[in-house]
Amino acid sequence: MSQPKKKSRRRFILGGLGLTGALLVGWGFLPPRQRLNAAHDLPVHDGEVALNGWISIAADGSVNVAMHRSEMGQGIHTALQMLVAEELDVPLSRVKPMYVPADKIYGNLAAIADGLPFHPDDQGSLKRVAHWITLKFARELGVQMTGGSSSVKDAWLPMREAGATARAMLIAAAAKKWQVAVAECSTLDGAVLHASGKRATYADLAADAVHSQPGEVQLKHPRDFKLIGTSQPRTDALAKADGSAHFGIDARPEGMLYAALRQSPVIGGKVKNFDAASVMKMPGVMHVVDFSMPDMVAGVAVVAKSYWQAKQAMAALAIVWEPGDNARLSTEGIFKEFATQLDKESGHAYYQTGDAAEALAGKNVVQTVEAEYRAPFLAHAAMEPINCTAQVSDSKVDIWVSTQVPGISVDLAAKVANIKSDYINLHMAYLGGGFGRRLEADMVAQAVRIAMETRGLPVQLIWSREEDISHDMYRPAALARFRAGLDSAGKLIAYDNKSASGAIAHQFLKRAFGFAGAGPDKTTAEGEFDMPYEIPNQRIAHVIVPSAVPIGFWRSVGHSHNAFFKESFIDELAHAAKQDSAAFRRALLVRHPRHLAVLDAAVSKAGQVPAGRAHGLALHESFGTIVAQVAEVSVQDGQIRVHRVVCALDCGIAVNPNIIAQQMESAVVFGLSAALYGEIVIRDGQVVQTNFGDYPVLRINEAPEVETVIIKSAEPPQGIGEPGVPPIAPAVANAVFKLTGKRLRSLPLKLS
C-alpha cells in the first residue's frame, strides 16, 4: 500500500493481487483498464475543475467526490468520502458527495470476484489466476452495483489513488508556479505549503493542476493515516434529520401522476381480464394499464391524480386471474422436494478434504452425530416502499428511483421503452433500505411501461406494503443435513454436510441480463463450505433444486441461513463431546489466529452470565470479515428474550469505527427479526403474509444492548454491512439450548 505508484495502474493492481512471476509476464500482454479517468468528463458547474474521474475542486475549495455506490443507511458515502479526504489532505467537512453518470470505472470488481467459489484458506495458483481473470472481466463488464458488502473493499485502491493523484497534481502545479522542487512542497487542510512560507489553496491551483504531470504517486502508509481509522459522524446525518435528504419516493417532477398496482396473487399467474370502465369514472382516475411483460410478474395498475385515488380505484377494480402451473405450490411441498433431492443426489462438492465417508465408517469414530436443519423464505421489507417514477417522451426516458443497480435499471428501462440506453436519464436518490431488494429493477420496468401510457406525463408507481411482502424476490428456503464423527477424545475427525435450495444467481441473471444462469452457485453453499474449522475429513456439498418461488439476494445471502445451520451443529458437536463450546471451537482453529482472536475477544467481553440467563456463542466469517457474537438470552413464559449481544469482529482496517458499530447494531436487530419472527409461507401458490401484522419485525422494546469490539488489523478493509447478520440466529439458538435442553433446528426459533 505504500509502494510508489504511477498512472499506468500496473503497480496498483499487481501490489493488491500479489501475483506470481508467471502472471507478471501475462500482465504485460494483457494490461487491465485504468480506473482513474472516466470515459466522460465529470459534470462541473460554477468554476469547478475536474482533476480525474472521481474528484473535482469547486471555486470555494470544497471537493466534490463521485459517489458511485448507493447510500441505503449503511453510511457508505461517509466512508468513501473519507478515503479521498485522507489521500487528498482535506478536511472531511469540505468533501461533498456528487452523483455521476454511469461509467465502467465505477464498476464493482470486488463483488464479482468475491463470487468465486474458492475456500478462504486456498492459496493455490488456480485461485490467484481465476481471481485475476475475474477482476479483468469485471472491469470490462463495468457493472455499477452496491451489494455484497463490497463498496469500501472495491474502492480502497481506486478512490485513494484518485485522491493521491489529485494531490500530486496540485503539488506539481504549485511547484511549477513557485519554481521550487516538488519534494519541498507538502499539503495540509486543502492547501499546498512550501518551507519558505508560501501557501496556495487547492482552489487557487486547480485550473493549473489539470495540465500538470504528477510523476510518482504514492499512497499513504496506514501508520500515516490521520482520518482513516477514526470515528467520524455520518455526512448524511443532518440531511436525514432535517428532512432535506431526497429518497426515490420524494421525486416530484412537474405534472406527476400516481400509480397503484395489483400483481398476480399466484406465483407465475397471468391477467385474464379486468373491467377498466368500472373505475374510470372514479375521482382522479386517468388510466388503467395492464403492465404484464415477458419474464416478469403480471399485473394491472391504476393511474390517478393522487396516490390515494389510485389506491382506492385499484382496490375497486375487479381482475380475473389465470393461476397457471403453481396453483398447488406450497411450503410443505417445497421442503418435501428438498428432502427427496437430498436423498437422491450427492450434490456439487464445494469443498472436500480427506475422505469424510470413509472416516465416518472407520473405527476411530466412536460417536456419530446427525442433524437436519431448515430455514424459510424471507422478505426484505425495507421501510421505503418499492417505488419508481418514470417519464417517457418521444426522445428520452427519465427515471427517479432508489436503486442498488443504476446500470441495470437504465438498461431495463431502455429495453422496455425500446430506445438506446444513452437516452435514459437516471436520477439517483437515497435508498430507504435495500438489503438486496433494490438489486432488482422490476419496479423500473413497471414504471416505464405504465408511463408509456400517460402521454408524456411523469408517473410515480408506489407498491403497497401488501404487494411488497407478497411479491418479493425472497431469501431462499433451504434444508441442510449434517453427519459428523468424534473420536474417543472428543475430537472432530469427520464432517459431512449437504444442503438443498434454489439458486439465486440462476434467477437473477435472467432478470438482470436476460440469460439464465447454470451450474454451481456459490451463494447456495457460502457459509458452509468456506468455514475455517480444521477438520481432517470433510465434504460440504449442495443440491440445487429449481425454485418456482422468485428468489433474490437478501442481506448476507447464503450466509444468513448457512451460518445458523453450521454454527448450531458445531454447538451440537461440542455438547456431544462434553466440551465447552468456545474451547471446542478453539481446538479447531489452531491455524487461524485471526479467528481465534475474534472468538476470544467476544467471550472475554461477554464476561459472566447473570442468573436466569445463558450465553450462546457463534463464530462466522462472511464477506471477508470475521465475526463472533455472544448472545445473552432468557426464556420468559415460553418466549425467547435477547438482552445483550457482544459482537467482536476483524474487518481489516476499520475505516470508520463509528459506522462499523452502527452496522453491527443494525445487523443484530435485522438478524434477530428474522431469527425470532421471519417466515414467508406459500400456500396454494400464494404468499400468506401481507404486512407487518403477520410478518413482524423486532420492536424497540425487544432490542438488545449491542457492544461492538473491533480487532485492530493492518489488512485491507473487508465487508461491514452484512457480516453481523449470520451469527445472531445460531448464537441465540445455542443459548436457548443451554436454558431449555431443546435444540431448535428450524427458523424462526420457536419453543412450541
C-alpha positions in Angstrom: 0.0 0.0 0.0 3.0 2.3 0.5 4.6 1.5 -2.8 5.2 4.4 -5.2 2.5 4.5 -7.9 2.5 5.6 -11.4 -0.5 6.5 -13.5 -0.2 3.2 -15.5 -2.2 1.3 -12.8 0.1 -1.7 -13.2 1.8 -1.4 -9.8 -1.5 -0.6 -8.1 -3.2 -3.8 -9.2 -0.1 -6.1 -9.0 0.6 -5.0 -5.5 -3.0 -5.7 -4.5 -3.2 -9.1 -6.0 0.3 -10.4 -5.1 0.6 -12.3 -8.5 3.3 -14.7 -9.3 6.1 -14.1 -11.7 4.3 -16.1 -14.4 1.3 -13.7 -14.2 3.6 -10.7 -14.3 4.6 -11.7 -17.8 0.9 -12.2 -18.7 0.1 -8.9 -17.3 2.4 -7.2 -19.7 0.4 -8.6 -22.6 -3.0 -8.1 -21.1 -3.0 -4.9 -19.0 -6.2 -4.0 -17.2 -8.1 -0.9 -18.0 -7.4 2.0 -15.6 -10.0 3.1 -13.0 -8.8 6.7 -12.7 -10.4 8.6 -15.6 -13.9 8.1 -16.9 -14.9 7.9 -20.5 -16.9 11.1 -20.0 -15.9 14.2 -18.1 -17.2 14.8 -14.7 -20.1 17.2 -14.6 -18.8 20.6 -13.4 -20.6 23.8 -12.5 -19.7 27.4 -11.4 -16.0 27.3 -11.8 -15.4 23.7 -10.7 -12.4 21.9 -12.1 -12.3 18.1 -12.6 -8.9 16.5 -11.8 -9.9 12.9 -12.7 -12.9 10.7 -12.9 -13.6 10.9 -9.2 -12.7 14.4 -8.0 -13.5 18.0 -8.9 -12.4 21.1 -7.0 -15.0 23.9 -6.5 -14.3 27.6 -6.6 -14.6 27.8 -2.8 -12.1 25.0 -2.3 -14.6 22.3 -1.4 -14.0 18.9 -3.0 -16.7 17.0 -4.9 -16.3 13.2 -4.9 -18.1 10.8 -7.3 -20.5 8.7 -5.3 -20.7 5.5 -7.4 -22.3 3.5 -4.6 -25.9 3.8 -3.3 -26.5 5.1 0.2 -29.1 3.0 1.9 -28.4 3.6 5.5 -25.1 1.8 5.7 -23.0 5.0 5.8 -21.1 4.3 2.6 -21.0 7.9 1.3 -19.2 8.9 4.5 -16.6 6.1 4.2 -15.9 6.8 0.6 -15.5 10.5 1.2 -13.0 9.6 4.0 -10.9 7.6 1.5 -10.5 10.6 -0.7 -10.1 13.2 2.1 -7.3 11.1 3.6 -5.2 11.0 0.5 -6.0 14.5 -0.6 -5.3 16.0 2.8 -8.5 17.9 3.0 -10.9 18.1 5.9 -13.9 15.7 5.7 -16.3 18.6 6.2 -15.2 20.1 2.9 -15.8 16.9 0.9 -19.2 16.7 -0.8 -20.8 13.7 -2.5 -21.6 14.0 -6.2 -23.8 11.7 -8.2 -22.2 10.9 -11.5 -23.2 9.4 -14.9 -22.6 5.7 -15.2 -19.1 4.7 -16.3 -17.2 1.5 -16.3 -14.5 2.8 -14.0 -17.2 2.8 -11.3 -18.0 -0.9 -11.9 -17.9 -3.2 -8.8 -15.0 -5.5 -9.3 -14.8 -6.8 -5.8 -18.4 -8.0 -5.6 -18.0 -10.1 -8.8 -14.6 -11.5 -7.8 -15.9 -12.5 -4.4 -18.4 -14.7 -6.2 -15.7 -17.2 -7.0 -16.3 -20.5 -5.1 -12.8 -20.8 -3.5 -12.2 -21.7 0.1 -10.6 -18.8 2.0 -7.6 -21.0 3.0 -6.9 -21.9 -0.6 -3.7 -20.1 -1.6 -3.0 -22.1 -4.9 -2.2 -20.6 -8.2 -5.6 -21.6 -9.7 -7.3 -19.3 -7.2 -4.9 -16.4 -8.0 -5.3 -16.9 -11.8 -9.1 -17.1 -11.5 -9.2 -14.0 -9.3 -7.0 -12.1 -11.6 -9.0 -13.0 -14.7 -12.3 -12.3 -13.0 -11.1 -8.8 -12.0 -10.2 -8.1 -15.6 -13.6 -9.4 -16.8 -15.4 -7.4 -14.1 -13.5 -4.2 -15.2 -14.6 -4.8 -18.8 -18.2 -5.5 -17.7 -18.3 -2.4 -15.5 -21.5 -3.3 -13.6 -22.2 -0.5 -11.2 -23.8 -2.0 -8.1 -24.0 -1.7 -4.4 -24.1 -5.1 -2.8 -22.1 -7.9 -1.3 -20.6 -5.6 1.4 -18.0 -4.7 -1.2 -18.1 -0.9 -1.5 -15.1 0.1 0.6 -13.3 -3.1 -0.3 -13.7 -2.3 -4.0 -13.0 1.5 -3.6 -10.0 1.0 -1.3 -7.4 1.4 -4.0 -9.1 3.4 -6.8 -10.6 6.1 -4.7 -7.4 6.5 -2.6 -5.4 6.6 -5.9 -7.8 9.3 -7.2 -7.1 11.4 -4.1 -3.4 10.8 -4.1 -3.1 11.6 -7.8 -5.1 14.8 -7.4 -2.9 15.8 -4.5 0.2 15.1 -6.6 -1.2 17.2 -9.5 -1.9 20.1 -7.2 1.6 19.9 -5.7 3.1 19.8 -9.2 1.1 22.9 -10.1 2.3 24.8 -7.0 5.9 23.8 -7.5 5.9 25.0 -11.1 4.2 28.3 -10.1 6.8 28.9 -7.3 9.7 27.5 -9.3 10.6 25.1 -6.5 11.1 21.3 -6.2 8.1 19.1 -5.8 9.9 17.4 -2.8 9.9 20.7 -1.0 6.2 21.0 -1.0 3.6 19.5 1.4 -0.1 19.6 1.8 -2.4 20.4 4.8 -6.1 21.1 5.1 -6.8 21.7 1.4 -3.6 23.8 0.6 -0.1 23.3 -0.7 2.7 24.6 1.5 6.3 25.4 1.0 9.1 25.7 3.5 9.5 29.4 2.6 6.1 30.1 3.9 4.3 30.2 0.6 0.8 28.8 0.6 -1.8 28.2 -2.1 -5.3 26.7 -1.7 -6.5 23.9 -3.9 -9.0 26.2 -5.4 -6.1 28.6 -6.4 -4.2 25.7 -8.1 -7.0 23.6 -9.6 -7.0 25.1 -13.1 -3.3 24.8 -13.4 -3.3 21.3 -11.9 -5.3 19.9 -14.7 -2.3 20.3 -17.0 0.4 19.2 -14.6 2.2 15.9 -14.6 2.1 14.3 -11.1 5.1 12.0 -11.6 5.3 9.4 -8.9 2.1 9.0 -6.9 2.4 7.4 -3.5 -0.4 6.2 -1.3 -0.1 6.9 2.4 1.1 4.1 4.7 -1.5 3.2 7.2 0.7 4.5 10.0 0.4 8.0 8.5 -3.4 8.0 8.4 -5.0 10.9 10.2 -8.6 10.4 9.2 -9.0 6.7 8.3 -9.4 4.7 11.4 -11.1 7.5 13.4 -14.7 7.7 14.3 -16.4 10.4 12.2 -20.1 11.5 12.2 -22.0 10.5 9.1 -22.0 13.2 6.5 -25.6 12.4 5.6 -27.0 12.6 9.1 -28.1 16.2 9.1 -30.0 15.9 5.8 -31.8 12.8 7.0 -32.6 14.5 10.3 -34.0 17.8 8.9 -35.9 16.2 6.0 -33.8 17.7 3.2 -32.5 14.3 2.1 -34.2 13.0 -1.1 -35.2 9.4 -1.5 -36.7 7.8 -4.6 -40.2 8.3 -3.3 -39.6 12.1 -2.9 -39.4 12.6 -6.6 -41.8 15.4 -7.7 -41.4 16.2 -11.4 -43.9 18.7 -12.7 -47.3 17.3 -13.7 -46.7 14.0 -11.9 -49.4 11.4 -11.7 -49.5 8.4 -9.3 -49.9 4.7 -9.9 -51.0 1.9 -7.6 -50.8 -1.7 -8.7 -52.0 -5.2 -8.1 -50.0 -8.3 -9.2 -51.0 -11.9 -9.8 -51.7 -13.4 -6.3 -50.5 -16.8 -7.6 -46.8 -17.1 -8.4 -46.5 -17.1 -12.2 -50.1 -16.3 -12.8 -51.4 -14.1 -15.6 -54.1 -11.4 -16.1 -57.1 -12.9 -17.8 -59.4 -9.9 -17.9 -60.5 -6.8 -15.9 -63.2 -4.2 -16.2 -61.4 -0.9 -16.6 -64.6 1.0 -17.3 -65.8 0.2 -13.7 -63.2 2.5 -12.2 -62.5 5.1 -14.9 -65.3 7.4 -13.5 -63.8 7.3 -10.0 -62.3 10.6 -8.8 -58.9 11.4 -10.3 -58.5 8.2 -12.3 -56.7 8.8 -15.6 -55.6 5.3 -16.9 -55.9 1.6 -16.2 -52.8 -0.2 -17.6 -52.0 -3.9 -17.9 -48.2 -3.8 -17.5 -47.6 -7.5 -17.9 -44.4 -8.3 -19.7 -42.5 -11.5 -20.6 -40.5 -13.0 -17.7 -42.0 -10.5 -15.2 -44.8 -10.6 -12.7 -48.2 -9.9 -14.4 -50.4 -7.2 -13.1 -52.6 -4.1 -13.6 -52.0 -0.5 -12.5 -54.4 2.4 -12.0 -53.1 5.9 -12.7 -54.7 8.8 -11.0 -54.0 12.4 -9.8 -53.2 11.3 -6.3 -51.9 8.1 -4.8 -55.0 7.8 -2.6 -57.2 8.0 -5.6 -55.1 5.4 -7.5 -55.1 3.1 -4.5 -58.9 3.3 -3.9 -59.6 2.7 -7.6 -57.2 -0.2 -7.6 -59.0 -1.8 -4.7 -62.3 -1.5 -6.5 -61.0 -2.9 -9.8 -62.2 -6.5 -10.5 -59.5 -8.6 -12.0 -59.8 -12.2 -13.2 -56.5 -14.1 -12.9 -55.2 -17.2 -14.6 -53.4 -19.0 -11.8 -51.1 -21.0 -14.1 -48.9 -24.0 -13.1 -48.2 -23.1 -9.5 -51.7 -23.1 -8.0 -50.9 -26.1 -5.8 -47.4 -24.9 -4.8 -46.8 -25.0 -1.0 -44.1 -24.6 1.6 -44.6 -28.2 2.6 -44.2 -29.4 -1.0 -41.1 -27.4 -1.5 -39.4 -28.9 1.6 -40.6 -32.3 0.6 -38.8 -31.9 -2.7 -35.7 -30.7 -1.0 -35.6 -33.9 1.1 -36.3 -36.0 -2.0 -33.4 -34.5 -3.8 -31.0 -34.8 -0.9 -31.9 -38.5 -0.7 -31.2 -38.9 -4.4 -28.3 -36.6 -5.2 -24.8 -36.4 -3.9 -24.7 -32.7 -4.9 -21.8 -30.5 -6.0 -19.0 -30.6 -3.6 -17.8 -27.1 -2.9 -15.1 -28.3 -0.6 -13.7 -31.6 0.5 -10.5 -32.8 2.2 -9.6 -36.3 3.3 -12.4 -38.8 3.0 -15.4 -38.0 5.1 -17.4 -41.1 4.2 -14.5 -43.4 4.9 -13.7 -41.7 8.2 -17.3 -41.8 9.3 -17.3 -45.6 8.7 -13.9 -46.1 10.3 -13.0 -47.5 13.7 -11.7 -44.2 15.0 -15.2 -42.7 15.1 -16.8 -43.7 18.4 -19.7 -41.2 18.3 -21.7 -40.1 15.3 -23.9 -37.0 15.4 -26.6 -36.4 12.8 -29.0 -33.4 12.4 -31.3 -31.8 9.9 -31.9 -28.0 9.8 -34.2 -25.8 7.8 -34.7 -22.1 7.0 -37.8 -20.4 5.5 -38.2 -18.0 2.6 -37.8 -14.4 3.9 -38.9 -11.0 2.6 -36.8 -7.8 2.6 -39.5 -5.5 3.9 -37.4 -2.3 3.5 -39.0 0.8 5.1 -39.2 2.9 1.9 -42.0 1.3 -0.2 -40.9 -0.1 -3.5 -41.3 2.8 -6.0 -40.1 4.3 -9.2 -41.1 7.5 -11.1 -40.8 7.5 -14.8 -41.5 10.0 -17.6 -41.5 8.8 -21.2 -41.3 11.2 -24.1 -40.6 10.7 -27.9 -36.8 11.0 -27.5 -35.9 10.1 -23.9 -36.9 8.5 -20.6 -36.3 9.9 -17.2 -36.4 7.7 -14.2 -36.2 8.6 -10.5 -35.6 5.5 -8.4 -33.9 4.2 -5.2 -31.6 1.5 -6.7 -28.6 -0.6 -5.9 -28.0 -1.2 -9.6 -28.2 2.1 -11.7 -26.7 0.5 -14.8 -29.1 -2.5 -14.8 -32.0 -0.1 -14.2 -31.0 2.0 -17.1 -30.7 -1.0 -19.5 -34.0 -2.4 -18.4 -35.8 0.9 -18.8 -34.3 1.2 -22.3 -35.4 -2.3 -23.2 -39.0 -1.6 -22.1 -39.1 1.7 -23.9 -37.4 0.3 -26.9 -34.7 3.0 -27.1 -31.0 3.2 -26.6 -29.6 3.4 -23.1 -28.0 6.7 -24.0 -31.4 8.2 -23.9 -32.2 7.1 -20.4 -31.7 9.8 -17.7 -31.4 8.2 -14.2 -31.9 10.5 -11.2 -30.2 8.8 -8.2 -31.5 9.2 -4.7 -31.0 7.8 -1.2 -32.5 4.4 -0.5 -34.8 3.9 2.4 -33.4 0.5 2.9 -32.1 -2.0 0.4 -31.0 -5.3 1.9 -30.6 -6.7 -1.6 -34.2 -6.0 -2.7 -33.1 -2.9 -4.7 -30.6 -5.0 -6.7 -33.8 -5.8 -8.6 -35.2 -3.4 -11.2 -38.7 -4.8 -11.7 -40.2 -1.6 -10.4 -38.3 0.3 -13.0 -39.7 -1.8 -15.8 -43.2 -1.5 -14.5 -43.0 2.3 -14.1 -41.6 2.8 -17.6 -44.3 0.5 -19.1 -47.1 2.4 -17.2 -45.6 5.8 -18.2 -45.7 4.9 -21.8 -49.5 5.2 -21.5 -49.5 8.7 -19.8 -48.8 10.8 -22.8 -45.5 12.3 -21.6 -46.6 13.0 -18.0 -44.4 11.5 -15.3 -46.0 8.8 -13.1 -44.9 7.6 -9.7 -45.5 4.0 -9.1 -45.8 3.0 -5.4 -46.2 -0.5 -4.2 -48.4 -1.0 -1.1 -46.8 -2.9 1.8 -49.1 -5.9 0.9 -47.8 -6.0 -2.6 -44.2 -5.7 -1.3 -44.4 -8.6 1.2 -46.3 -10.9 -1.2 -44.3 -10.2 -4.3 -40.7 -10.0 -3.2 -37.6 -11.8 -4.5 -37.3 -13.8 -1.4 -34.3 -15.2 0.6 -34.3 -18.8 -0.5 -35.7 -21.5 1.8 -33.1 -24.2 2.5 -32.7 -27.7 4.0 -29.4 -28.9 5.4 -28.2 -32.3 6.7 -25.2 -33.0 8.8 -23.3 -36.1 9.9 -20.1 -35.9 11.9 -17.8 -38.2 13.8 -16.0 -37.8 17.1 -13.1 -39.9 18.3 -12.6 -41.2 21.9 -11.1 -37.9 23.0 -14.0 -35.9 21.7 -12.0 -34.6 18.7 -14.0 -33.9 15.5 -12.4 -36.1 12.8 -15.2 -36.4 10.1 -17.8 -34.0 8.9 -20.3 -34.3 6.1 -22.8 -31.5 5.2 -25.2 -31.5 2.3 -27.9 -28.9 1.7 -30.6 -28.1 -0.8 -32.2 -24.9 -2.0 -32.9 -22.8 -5.1 -30.0 -20.9 -6.8 -30.3 -17.1 -6.7 -27.8 -16.5 -9.5 -29.8 -18.7 -11.9 -32.8 -16.4 -11.5 -31.0 -13.1 -11.0 -29.0 -13.3 -14.2 -32.2 -13.9 -16.1 -34.0 -10.9 -14.6 -31.0 -8.6 -14.8 -29.3 -9.6 -18.1 -31.7 -11.8 -19.9 -30.0 -15.1 -19.7 -30.5 -17.9 -17.2 -27.6 -19.0 -15.0 -26.4 -22.5 -14.9 -24.1 -24.7 -12.9 -23.0 -24.2 -9.3 -23.9 -21.1 -7.4 -21.7 -20.0 -4.6 -24.5 -18.3 -2.7 -26.2 -21.7 -2.1 -23.3 -23.0 0.0 -21.4 -20.0 1.2 -21.2 -20.1 5.0 -21.0 -23.9 4.9 -18.1 -24.8 2.6 -15.9 -21.9 3.5 -15.7 -22.4 7.2 -12.3 -22.0 8.9 -12.6 -25.1 11.2 -9.7 -27.5 10.8 -11.4 -30.9 10.3 -9.2 -33.6 8.6 -12.0 -35.3 6.8 -14.8 -33.2 5.4 -17.2 -32.9 2.5 -19.6 -29.9 2.0 -22.0 -30.2 -0.9 -25.1 -28.6 -2.2 -28.0 -29.7 -4.4 -29.7 -27.1 -6.5 -33.5 -27.5 -6.6 -35.1 -25.2 -9.2 -37.4 -22.7 -7.4 -40.8 -21.6 -8.7 -40.7 -19.0 -6.0 -38.8 -15.9 -7.1 -35.6 -15.7 -5.0 -33.0 -13.0 -4.7 -30.2 -11.5 -2.7 -31.1 -10.9 1.0 -28.8 -9.3 3.5 -25.8 -11.7 3.9 -27.4 -14.0 1.3 -26.4 -17.7 1.8 -24.5 -16.9 5.0 -27.8 -15.8 6.6 -29.1 -19.3 6.9 -26.0 -21.4 6.4 -24.3 -19.8 9.5 -27.3 -20.9 11.5 -27.0 -24.5 10.2 -23.3 -24.7 10.7 -22.8 -22.9 14.0 -25.8 -24.7 15.6 -24.4 -28.0 14.5 -20.9 -27.2 15.8 -22.5 -26.5 19.1 -24.3 -29.8 19.0 -20.9 -31.5 18.5 -19.3 -29.6 21.4 -22.2 -30.8 23.6 -21.8 -34.4 22.3 -18.0 -34.2 23.1 -18.8 -32.8 26.6 -16.8 -29.7 25.9 -17.3 -26.0 26.4 -18.5 -24.5 23.1 -15.7 -21.9 22.9 -13.0 -24.5 23.8 -14.3 -26.9 21.2 -14.0 -24.2 18.6 -10.6 -23.1 19.7 -9.3 -26.6 19.1 -10.5 -26.4 15.5 -8.8 -23.0 14.9 -5.2 -23.7 15.6 -4.0 -22.4 12.3 -6.4 -19.5 12.2 -5.1 -16.8 14.7 -7.4 -14.1 13.4 -10.5 -16.2 14.1 -9.1 -17.2 17.5 -8.6 -13.5 18.4 -12.1 -12.6 17.5 -13.6 -15.6 19.3 -11.6 -14.8 22.5 -12.4 -11.1 22.3 -16.2 -11.8 22.2 -16.0 -14.4 25.0 -13.9 -12.1 27.2 -16.1 -9.1 26.7 -19.2 -11.1 27.4 -18.0 -11.9 30.9 -20.1 -13.8 33.4 -23.7 -14.6 32.6 -26.3 -13.3 35.0 -28.5 -15.8 36.9 -31.5 -17.0 34.9 -29.8 -16.3 31.6 -27.4 -18.1 29.3 -24.7 -17.2 26.8 -24.9 -18.6 23.3 -21.8 -18.4 21.0 -21.4 -18.3 17.2 -18.4 -17.6 15.1 -18.7 -16.9 11.3 -16.8 -15.3 8.5 -18.6 -13.6 5.6 -17.6 -11.0 3.0 -14.0 -11.2 4.3 -15.0 -10.2 7.9 -14.7 -12.5 10.9 -17.5 -12.0 13.5 -18.0 -13.7 16.8 -21.2 -13.0 18.8 -22.2 -13.9 22.3 -25.9 -13.6 22.9 -27.3 -13.2 26.4 -30.7 -14.8 26.4 -33.5 -15.7 28.8 -36.7 -17.6 28.3 -39.7 -15.9 29.8 -43.2 -17.5 29.7 -42.1 -19.6 26.7 -40.8 -16.6 24.9 -37.2 -16.0 23.8 -35.7 -12.7 25.0 -32.3 -11.4 23.9 -30.9 -8.9 26.4 -27.4 -8.3 25.3 -25.2 -9.1 22.3 -21.4 -8.8 22.3 -20.1 -8.6 18.8 -16.4 -8.9 18.1 -15.0 -8.6 14.6 -11.9 -8.3 12.4 -12.8 -6.4 9.2 -9.3 -5.4 8.3 -8.5 -1.7 8.6 -11.5 -0.1 10.2 -12.1 3.0 8.1 -14.8 4.5 10.4 -15.3 2.6 13.7 -18.4 4.7 14.4 -20.1 3.4 11.3 -18.9 -0.2 11.9 -20.6 -0.2 15.4 -23.8 1.2 13.8 -23.8 -1.5 11.2 -23.2 -4.3 13.8 -26.1 -2.9 15.8 -28.3 -2.8 12.7 -27.3 -6.3 11.7 -28.1 -7.7 15.1 -31.6 -6.2 15.0 -32.2 -7.2 11.4 -30.9 -10.7 12.1 -33.0 -11.0 15.3 -36.2 -10.1 13.4 -35.5 -13.0 11.0 -34.4 -15.4 13.8 -37.4 -14.8 16.0 -40.2 -14.0 13.6 -39.2 -14.1 9.9 -41.1 -16.6 7.8 -42.8 -16.5 4.4 -45.2 -19.3 3.8 -46.5 -20.4 0.4 -50.0 -21.9 0.3 -51.9 -22.7 -2.9 -49.3 -20.8 -4.9 -49.7 -17.6 -2.9 -47.7 -15.9 -0.2 -49.7 -16.0 3.0 -48.0 -13.0 4.7 -49.1 -9.5 3.7 -47.9 -6.9 6.2 -46.1 -6.4 9.4 -49.1 -7.8 11.3 -48.2 -11.3 10.1 -44.6 -10.6 9.1 -43.3 -8.8 12.2 -40.0 -7.2 12.9 -38.2 -6.6 16.2 -39.8 -3.9 18.3 -37.8 -1.2 20.1 -38.6 -2.7 23.5 -37.2 -6.0 22.3 -33.9 -4.6 21.0 -30.9 -5.9 23.0 -27.9 -3.9 24.1 -25.2 -4.4 21.5 -21.5 -4.0 22.4 -19.0 -3.9 19.5 -15.4 -4.9 19.8 -13.2 -4.1 16.7 -10.0 -6.0 16.5 -7.1 -3.8 15.2 -5.8 -5.0 11.9 -3.4 -3.9 9.1 -5.2 -6.0 6.5 -7.2 -4.1 3.7 -10.8 -3.3 4.6 -13.5 -6.0 4.2 -17.3 -6.1 4.2 -19.3 -4.5 7.0 -22.9 -4.1 6.0 -23.8 -7.8 6.2 -21.3 -9.8 8.3 -23.1 -9.0 11.6 -26.3 -10.8 10.5 -25.3 -14.5 10.2 -24.0 -15.3 13.7 -27.0 -13.9 15.7 -29.5 -16.7 15.0 -27.2 -19.6 16.0 -25.9 -17.6 19.0 -29.5 -17.3 20.3 -30.4 -20.9 19.5 -27.3 -22.1 21.3 -28.2 -20.1 24.4 -31.8 -21.4 24.3 -30.4 -25.0 24.3 -28.4 -24.2 27.5 -31.6 -22.9 29.1 -34.1 -25.5 28.0 -32.2 -28.5 26.7 -34.2 -28.1 23.5 -32.3 -27.9 20.2 -34.0 -25.6 17.8 -33.2 -26.7 14.3 -35.7 -24.6 12.3 -36.1 -20.9 11.7 -37.8 -18.9 13.1 -36.9 -20.0 16.6 -39.9 -21.3 18.4 -40.2 -23.2 21.6 -43.6 -24.5 20.9 
